[in-house]
């Protein structure tokens, strides 16, 4: 089987903001334009109202939601899978296995629904049961399956596709001995294999056996054929001798009767950790993989898990593992494009790493289009401009650089969008909190940090009138407290940025030790004034880090 083609997810951080989601969409589009069709934009969390507004307005598909990258079956199973129809003969199924070099075959019905799993020890065990001399009516077969397996010449075929159970009698003895053996069976349930024995042929036809197989290419006389027709006896001519025909007839059974029906399939979305026990318990160390309708889409084996996953990553707008989607450590990272401080993320191989001190990752990606001479569509240019304006507070944030301004102007000229008006539109979309829970607002743009051994989170929302949020202060503080206690954090805070006055407030739930070192002016209980501070990355985080240092190491 061929290994699965690589899929490169382009992803931003958890709880993605507009810059993160737009960057992922734009970088994936750029790489696709360069011929790298394996790149696919994704997001690790729910998009906020501002991001949703931008993608809807400019009619760009929202990146796929990938809640985590915990290793899953679908990331390791081979690209292709060979199956066999349940009505196929065991002989043909084995030939298919040998032809494809596979050790297992999922058995399916006409709709592709999983039935059982075929592997050597399964059909060997079932063949031994079929050959058990103590059992009567042991073989399940049909005229068509016998014809197929023996490459027989059919002379008379009655109900060729009907499957039936039968005993197989090899008539190699004297006629009287054959008569005695046949007398202990119901003739209509017997398949007789014999050579050039006219007396046996005539007796079997007179008794009305189900099938008479004549070996070594011998053909019955017309008179006997007429009798067989009258007595409803099917007659096949095998090109093989009696011994070979008797051996092959066992393989003329439907593969469904010889496969293992006890093997329970797994799904592509199942985690590798969940299915490991089932894999080790499978005799073939392989399991079928099915979709939600139980149709077979592949197989997974212990050997497949040794290989690298089919997933690779390109990260945008972050470079710290604590902010990345869960499970990132299991995959190869190909590139990182970011505008934040350097974190603690390490890679196994050299990668492309672009990190520039600009106001938005969208600025960097826009200029990659220009550097690579890839034309920007109006739609992609529009969301890139929106991403820059969203992350720089319409070019008013302290993180804004001349590069951001020049890039925004460039995109404005391409799209025909006015910067000030577009900025006002997306700011209004971002600041809408009516009908939204405190938990949703806090988690829509929450980032996790670790300093001196202390864990903390900082959420941010940009709003044109903080009064509504302050009126709901207690609701937000309770949610911050739940977050802090659940994560055993030093503190959890929400930065409420007033985009009209270009200043912020900070709502905080914190360990009393940290409250003692907070140096911001206190507006009211658990609310602090962040005068002229609008950037979480460039202004607030450095100040919080200084205050954490006062506590010493944890």
N, C-alpha and C positions, 0 to 999 in steps of 0.2 A: 504493500500500500504506500501511496505517496504521503510525505509529511504535509501537514497543513500549511497553507500559505500564511505568511506573517500579516498581522493586522497591527498598525501603529495607531494607538489612541493618542490624540492630542488633547491634553487635559490641563485645566487650571486647578486651583486649590479647592479644598472643601468649602462649603458654603460660598459658592462663587459669586463675585460681583460682576458688574457689566464688563469691565476691562478683561477679566479672566475668561468669560464666555466668548466675547467677541474675538479675543486673541486666538482662542482655540479654533473658532470657525474660520478665521482669516488665514491662520498658518496652515491648516489642513487644505484650504482652497489653493494656497500658494504652492504647496508641495504637489497637490494633484495636477496643477497647471504645469509643473515641471516634470510630469510623468510618473510621479510616485503615487500611484493610485491606491496603495495600501494605507495611506494616511486617512484617518477618520476623526472628525471633531467629536468630542465628548465632554460631559460635565459631571462633576462628582456630587452635585446637590441640586436642590430646587432653585430655579431662577427667581430673582426678585421682580417686583412689578416694573421697575425701570427697564431691566433687561428684556422682559417680556414685551414691553411697549416698543422698544427699539427693533427687535426682530420682527414683530408683527407689522410695524409701520413700513419697514423696508422689504418685507416679504422674503426674508432669509430664513431657511429652516433652522430651528433651534437644535444645537448639538445633542446627540443621543445621551440619555441619562444612564450613567454607569455608577451605581451606588457604592460599589466596592470592587476591588480587584483581588479578592481572596481567590486562590487558585481553584478553578472550576474544570469540570470534565471537558467542556467545549474548547478549552484552551489547549488541550493536549491530544484530543482524539485526531486520528488521521483525516485528511481532507476527503478521501473517498471511502466508500464501503460497498462491498459486494454482498448481495443477499440472494436467497434462493426461494422460489415459490414452494409452498408446503406440498403441492401435488407433484413436484418433480421427483423422479426416481432417485434413490440413494446412490445408484451408480453414476448418474449424471452429476449429482451434487458433489461427489468425491472428485470426479474429473474436473469440476469447476474449481474446487479448492486447490487441486494440483496445478491447474492452468494459471491461477492467479497468485500462487505461492502464499496462500493464506492458510492458517491453521484452524480457523473457525469460520462459520457461516451463520448469520442470523436467518432463521426461517420465517417467512412472512406469508400472509394471505394475499389475495388478488389486489387488495387496497394498500398493501405495504404494512399492515398491522402486524406487530410482533407476535410470533407463535412460540418459538423455542430456539435453542442454540445448538448447532451441529458442530461437534469436534470429535477427533478420533476415538478417544476413550468412551464417548457416549455411544456412538454407533457400534463400536466393538462389543460393548456390553449388551446392547440390544440384539445384535446378531447372534450372540451366544444364547440368548433367550429363545430366539427363533429356531435355532438348531437343536434345542433341547428335545431329545427323543421322548421324554415323558409328557410332552405337551401336544395336544391335538389342536387343529385349526390355528396354527401359530403364525402363519405368514399372511400379512396384509398386502394385497397387490391388486392389479387390474390387468386386463388384456393389453391395454395400451402401454402400461409400464413394462410388462414382459416383452412386448415387441421391441420397445426402445432399448431395454437392457441387453437383450440377446441378439439385437440386430436381426430379428427373425423375419421369415417370410410368412405373412399371414395367409392361410387358406380359407379359414372360416372364423369370423369374429362376431360374437354375440355380445351386445352391450359393452363395447370396448373400454369405455371410460368409467364404468361402474366399479367402485372399489369393493372388495370382498375379502373375507378371511377364509383361509384354506389350509389343508394339509398337502404337503408335497410328497409324492410317492415315486421313487425311482424304480422302474420295472425292469430290472436286469436279471431276474431269476426265471426259472421255468414258469410256464403259464399257470400251472396249478398253484404254485407258491404266490404268484401275483394275484390270483383269484382270492386266496385266503386273506392276503393283506388288504385287498380292496373291500372285502366283505365287512371288515370291522369299521369302515368309514361310510358316511353318507356320500354317495357318489357325486352329488351336485356340489360338494365342498372339497373335491379332490382335484389337484393338478398332477397329471401323470407324465413323467419324463421317461422316454424309451427310445431305443434305436430302431434298427431295421427288423421289427418283430410284428409281422402281419397279424399273427394270432392275438398278440397283446392289443394291437390297434383295434381289431374287431371287437374284442371283449370289452374294452374300455368304452368304445362307442355304444355298444349295446347296453352297457350299464348306465350310460348317460353322465360320464364324468364332466366336470366343469370345463377343463382344458386338457387337451392332449398335445404334448410337445414332442415332436419327432426330431431326433438329433441327426447330426452329420449330413444334413441337407436332403434326407430321404423324403420323397413326396408320396402321399397316399394315392391309391388308385381312385378313379372317378366314382366307382361303386361305393367305396368306403366314405368318400367325401359326401355322397348323397345321403348315406346313412347318418353321418355326423350332422348334416344339415337337418335331417328329420328329427334327430334326438337332441337338438339344441346344444351340440358339443362344439366348442371352439377348437380349431386346429392350427397350431403354429409349427413352422419348420425352422429349427435352430441350425445355424451353420457349424456349431461346435459339437464335439463328441459329448457323450452322455455325462461323463465326469465333469467336464468344463461347464456344461449347461446347468448341472445340479448345483455347482458352486455359484454361478452367476445369478441364478434365480432368486437367491437370498437378497440380492441388491435391487430386485425389481419391486421393492416396497416404497411407498411414499416417504420422502425424507422426514415428514412430520412424525412418522411412527418411530423413527430412529434417533431423533434429536432429543435434547434434554429440555423438558418443559419446566423443570424446577428453577431454572436460572431466571432471576428477577432482573429486568432491565433498569437502567438508571437514566437520568436526564442530563442534558448538556449543562444545565444550570446548577446541578448538584456540586457541592464542594468536593475537592479531592480528599480532604480529611474524612468526609462522611462516607465515601465509597471504598476507602482502602480496605476495610474489613471484609466487605463483600467481594472485592477483587481477590484477596488472599484465600477466601473460601470457595471461589469458583475453580472447578477442576482444571479448566483451561487457562486460568489466570486472566480471563477476558470477560467483559460484560457488554451486552448490547446497549446502545444509547438510543432513546426514543424521544419524540416530541410530546406535546401535551395531548395529542390524539393517539398516542401509543404507536405511531409509525416509526419505523427504524430509520435513524439518520446517521448511524455510525457505530463504531465499537471503541472500547477503551481497554487497554491491557496494562499490566504492570510495566512492560517494556516501554510503553508510550510515555509513562510518567518520568522515565529517566531522561528523556529528551527535553530540550528547552521548550517552553510554552510558545504558542503561536502569537502571543501578545508582546508587543514592544511599546515603548512610551516616548512621547515628546511632551515636555512640561512647559507650561507658560504661566507667567505671573506669580511664580513661587519657586523656591529652591530649598525648602526645609521639609523634612520628612513629616514633621508634626502637622504640617498644613496640607500634605498630599493625601490623595485618596487611599483608603485602607488597602494594604496588600502590595503597595508599590515595590517593596523590597524583593519581590519574587520575579521581577522582570527587568530586562535590559532597557536602560534609558538611552535614547539616541541623541537627544538634544534638549537643552534648557534655554528658554528665552525669558528674561526677567528684568525687573528694575528695582528689586528690593535688596536688602542687606544679604550677605552670604550666610547661609545656614549650615547645618551639619550633615547635609546629604552627601553621600559618597557613591561612586559608581565603580563597577568592576572593570570597565574598559574606557578608553579615552572617548570623549564625546564633544559635540559642538556646544559651547557654552557662551551665550551672549548675555551680558549683564551691563546695562548702562544706566547712569543716574539721570533718568528722565522721569516725567510725570506719569507716564502710562506705558504699559507693554505694547499697546496698540500703536504707539509712536514708533517703536522699534520695528514692528512687523510691517507697518506701512513703508518704512524705508528699506526693508528687505525686498519688497516688490520693486522699488525703484532701483535698488542695487542690481537685482537679477533681471531687470528690464522686462518684467512681467506686467502687462496692462491690468489695471484695476477696473472691474466692472463697477457700475454706478451703485449697485446694491452693496457690494463689499466695501467700497469706499465710504458709503454712508454709515455703515455700522462701525467702521474704524474711526471715523470722525466722532461718532457718538461715544465710542469707548474712551477716546482721549478727553472729551469734554466731561464725561462722567467721572473720570479718575482725577481730574485736575480742577474740579469745581468751576468748569467753564473757563479754564486757564487762569483762575484766581488763586489756586492753592500754592503754598510755599514750595511744593515740589515741581511746579511748572518751570520749564526751561525754554530758552529760545528755540531749541530744536522742536519742542512740543508746539510752540506757536507757529513756526514755519510749516511744520507738517500739517497742522490743522488748517492753515490757510491753503495749502496745496490741495487737501481733500475737499475743502469748501469750494474751490474753483472747479474741481472735477464734478462735484455733485450738484452745484448750484444752490447749496444749502447755506443759509446765513448762520454764522456761528452763534450770535447772541440769541436769536430766536430758537434755534435747535437746542441750545443750552437750557433755555427756559422751559422748553417742552419736556426734556428728559429729567430736569430737576423736579418739575411738578409731578412727573410719574414716580420718581423715587420717594418723594415725601408723603405719599398717600398712606396713612396708617389706619384710617377709619375701617372698622370691621375686621381688622387683622389682630391676631392675638399677640401678646407680649413675647411669647416663645417664638413665633414666626418672625417677628421683627428682629429679635436678638440673634437668631440663628441665620438670618438671610445673608449677613456679612460678618461672620465671627471668625477671628483668627486666634490660634493657640500659640503660646510662646513658652519658652523655658529660659530662665535667667538665674544663674548661681544656684541651680538645683530647685528653684521655685517654678511651679507651673501656674500660668494665668491666661485669661482670655480677654480680648478686646474686640467688642462689636462696634459697628459704626452705622449710623443712618443719617442721611443728609435730608434736611427738611426746611421748608421756607417759613414755618411757624411752629416753634417748639412747644407752644402753650398747651396744645392738645395732649402731647406726650407727657408733659409735666403733670397735667391733671390726672393722668393714669399712673403716676409715679409709683405708687405702692404695688400695683400689678407688675410693673417692670422689675422692681427691686426683689419681689418674691421670686420671680423667674430667674433672676441673676443669682439669688441665693441657692435655688435648686441646682443650678448649673455648677456653682462653686462647690457645694457639698458633694454632688455626684462625681465630680472630677478631682476632689481633694485638692482644689486649687488655692493659691494664696489669695487671689481675688478674681472676680469677674466683673467687667464694667461695660457700659454702653456709652459710646461717644456720640452725642447728639449734636450734629453740626448744623448751625443756622446759616443757610446759603445766602441769605440776604444781608446779614450783618457780618459774615465771615468770622464767626467765633463759635465756640462749642460749650456744651455742658457735659459733665461726666456723672452718670449714675453708677454706683458701685456697691457691691456686696463683697466684704473683705474680712480677712482675719484681723482681729483687733490690733495685732502687732503692726500690721501694715498701715492701718488707719493712723497710727501714731507718727508715721514718717511721711504721710501724704503732705506735699507742700503746696497744693493748689488752694486758692481761696475757697472757703466753704460758703455755698449759697444757702443751703438748708441741709437737714439730716440726709446723709448718703448722696448728696448732690454737690458737685464742685464746679466752679467756673473755670473754664479753659480759655482765657482771654486771648484772642487773635490766633488760636490754635485750630487749624482745620485739617491738617494732615496727620493721620494715624501713624504712617510709616516714618515720616521725616521729623515730625514734631513731638507727638505724644509718646511713642515708644521709647525714644532716647531719654525723655524725662522720667518715665516710669522705671526704666532700667537704673537710672541714677538713684531713685528712691529705694529700689530693691537692694542696691548695694549697701545701703545703710543698715540693712538687717544682717549682713554677713552671709556666708554660705549656708546652705541647707544640707 
